[in-house]
Amino acid sequence: MLNEFKPDLVHGYGSFLGSFFREALADGLLTHRPRVVLYHSDAMPAADQALIEQELGAALISSYVAAETLFIAFQCEAHRGFHIDIDRLALRLVDPDGRPVAPDGRSEVVVSNLTNRATVLLNYRIGDVATLSEAPCPCGRSLPTLDSIDGRANDELLLSDGTALNGIAIMTALERHGGVVQMQVRQEELRRFVIRAVERADANRDFLATALRRELASLVGGDAAIEVEFLAAIPPEQSGKVRAVVRRPALPPQAG
């Protein structure tokens, strides 16, 4: 359909578009190549971003949106973070106690919608974690910027001592190992975890599985049962998004 319609712009969820163009390019199916790829709603793996920009030759732009507030922030041509749309909303970052955090500090996003008269949301924790920037963007726009949008605040693994391990820390550690395009960590039981991974074509599967198990064990404890499952693509949830960390609802919010 894309080859037939020949669009200049393609937009959609980041995880889906990354998987779509990765498979289409690998199988040589694209006769038409869009000029711009715009993604939103969830993250696109860094390997897929590089593929779209280098092999597809398209400009890659992301926007930050939510159902409660619509547009929150957008990337410009400089690709240095996200400009906050302060005409639509007020945004700040707070720590778990609700206190503002300094720029360059990663914390939870709180928004106040300035345009929705039907559902007024003031000081609303949207459930995302981001990093605020203090440096001006080289594009010259004066809007405040977010350095990065780092994931969901509730994407955590539960440890046996009752503490929670943030999903950002988990994925940062696992992504140190090359050979993986996309990953998801699932906590099936308190001490049983499954790492779902989409590997690169040139990856050594046995070596990669061992490295990922060792890395996750260093975070959750060596007594945990850790399985690595390689997939062609990680299935999205009903929302269409692919979450990086998933904890079974049956698990209690705290243990012990």
LINLINBEL-V396794 format. One record per helix or strand of 2 or more residues. SS is the DSSP state (A for helix, B for strand). FROM is the first residue (numbers start at 1). TO is the last residue. If there is no record, write none. Layout:
BEGIN
((SS | FROM | TO) (SS | FROM | TO))
END
This chain:
BEGIN
((A | 2 | 5) (B | 9 | 13) (A | 14 | 26) (B | 36 | 40) (A | 46 | 56) (B | 59 | 66) (B | 70 | 74) (B | 82 | 84) (B | 89 | 94) (B | 106 | 113) (B | 124 | 132) (B | 145 | 152) (B | 156 | 158) (B | 164 | 166) (A | 167 | 174) (B | 180 | 189) (B | 192 | 199) (A | 205 | 220) (B | 225 | 230) (B | 245 | 247))
END
